C-alpha cells in the first residue's frame, strides 16, 4: 500500500513538472551602432531574467531588428551565460559562395532559429531588400540546449569588408525567445527513479520470500 502511494505521489509530481516543461519565455534588449569595416565589432549584453531559477534551455530563437548598413557584410554570434558560442550569420549570401556580393539589402527584421522552412538559411540570402521573416542561423542554435537560461547573454556584431560609402548599420533591438526546462522536472525525475528502485527491491524481496 505504501509503495503504491509513493508511485501515485511520484506520478502527480511528474505530471505537474512535465506540464511546465514546454514553457516559452522572451525578453527584449536594446542595441546600438554596428561599426562599419571593423572586424573587432561591437558586443551587446542582455541580462536575461524571464526564466525561473535553475531553468535550462530546451530551445532558442533570436529576433534581430537592424536598420541600414549592408546585410552581406554582417558577422554575428551569440554567447550563452555559460560560454557556449553560436555563429548566427557570417556575410549572408557571400561567405558561402552564393554570389560575389552577398545579401545586398540594408537592414533586417528577422528571427533566427533551427529547422525553419520559411526562408532557409540566412547564409543563402541574396535579396537587395530589407529582410524579414524566419531563417535558420548559420550554425545550429540547439548548441545552447542545456545552458542556463537566466544570466548574461552577449550578442556580437562585426562587419567584414563592404563597399565604401555604405552607411553603418545599427542594431535597433534584439530579442531572445527561450523554451525552458524548469528545475522541478529534474527533481521529479529523481523522485521517479527512486520509486522505480523501490519497486525493484520490493519485487526482489517478494521473489526471495516466495522461493524460501
N, C-alpha and C positions, 0 to 999 in steps of 0.2 A: 504493500500500500504506500509506504513512504517513498519507495523507488518510483512508483507511478506518479506520485505527487511531484517529485523532483523533475521528472520528464515533462510533465504538464507545465510546470513553472518555467523550465528552460524554453519550451515551445512558445510561451507567451512573450518571454524576453526577446527571443529571436524574431518573432513576428513584429514586435514593436521596433526592434533595431533595423530590420530589413525594410520596414515601411519608410525609414528615413534615409535609406542607403542611396537613393537616386535623387539627390537634392541639388538643384542648381542655385548658386549664389553669384551675384555680379557686383562689380564695383568700378566706378569711373575715376580717371585720373587726368590731370592737366598735362600739357606738353610744353612745347616751346620751339624755337628755331632749330632747324637741322642745317648745320654749316655746309655750304656747297664746296665741293672739291676738297673736303677734309677727311682723309682716311681715319683720323683719330675720332671723329664724330662727336656725338653728344649722348649722354645717358640720362634717362628719366626714371626716377624711382617712385613706385606706388606702394604704400603700406596697406596691404590687404587685411581687412578685419571682418569681412562679411561672413566668414565661416565660423563654425563653433570651435572651441578649444580642442586641439588634437585632431581636427578633421583633416583627412588626406585627400589628395587629388585623385579622382576617378576618370575625369575627362576635362578638357580645357579648350577654349577658343579665345581669340584676341580680336577685338574690334579696333581698327585704326582709322582715324579721321585726319587726313593730311591735305593741306592746301598748297598750291603752287609747286615749283620745282620741276623736276624731270624724273618721272617714275622709273625709267630704265637704268638710273644710276644708283638707286637706293639699295642700301645693305642694312639689314636689321636682324638682331637676335634678342631673345628673351632669356633672363636668368631667374630661376626659382629661388626661394629663400634658402634652400639647402645647397645651392650652387649649380644645379643642373642647367645646362645651356642648350637652347634650341635655335637654329637659324630659321627666321621667319621668311626672309626674302634676300636674294642676292642678285642684284641687277636683273630684274624681271625681263624676260624675253631676249636678253643679250648674253648673260653669262653662261647659259646652257646651249648657246648656238642657235637660237630660234631665228634671229636675224642680226644684222650689224648695228642696229640702232636701239634695240630693246623696246620696252613699252614707252611710247613717245608722248603720252598724255602728261598733264600736270595736275597732280592731286588724286586722292582716292578716299573713299568711304567704304571700307570693306571689312569682312570678317575672315580671319584665317583659322583653319581647323584641320582635322583629318577627315577623309572619307566623303567629301562633298562631291556631288555630280553637277553642281551649278556651273562653275567655270573651269573646274580642274585646277591644276597647279598654278600658283601665281608666277612661277618661273616661265610659263609658256605664254604669258600675256604680252601682246604687241600693240594693243589698241592705242590710238592717239587721243582718246577721250579720257575724261575723269572716270576712274574705275569705281565700280560699285558691285555689290553682291558678295557671294561667299566663294572663297578659294581654299585650296589645300596649301598649307605652308610649305616652304622649301624643304624642311625636314619634319619628321613626324612629331607632333606635339604630345603624342602619347608617352614620350620620354619623360614627361613631367608626372606621370601616374605614380602615386606613392609618395610624392613630395608633400610637405606640409602646405596646406592651403593658405593659412594666415602667415603674415610676415612681409618682408620687403621683396617685391618683385622689381627687377630692373630691366627696362626696355632700352636697347641701344640702337642708335641710328647713325649711319655714316653715308657719304656719297663716294662712289668710285668713278672718277673721271667725269665726263659730261661736256657739253658744248659751252663755249664762252658766252657770257651774256644771259645765261639762263637764270631766272630768278630763283633764289633759295627756297627750299620747301620749309614748311612749318607743321609740326605735329600739333594739331588743334586739341585733340584729346585722344585717349586710348582707354579701352575697357577690357577687363578680364571677366570671363564667364567660366566659372569653375563648378563642375559636378563633383561633389564631395562624398567621401565615405566617412560618416560620422564615427567617432570613437566608440560609442556603445555597441557598434557592430562587432568590433574586435572583442570586447568584453563578453558579449553574448556567445560568440563562437567558442571562447574559452570555457564558459559555463556548459555549453552543449557538449564539448569534448570531455569535460569532467563527468557529465551524466552518462555519456556513452561508456566511459571507463567503468562506472559503477554497474552498468548493465552487464558488461562482460564479466566483472568479478562475481556478480550475483549468479550468472549462468554457470560459471566455473564451480562455484560453491554448490549449486544445485546438482550438477553432474557428479561432483565428488561425493556428496551425501547419498545420491541415488546408487552409486556403484559400490558404496561401502557395505 
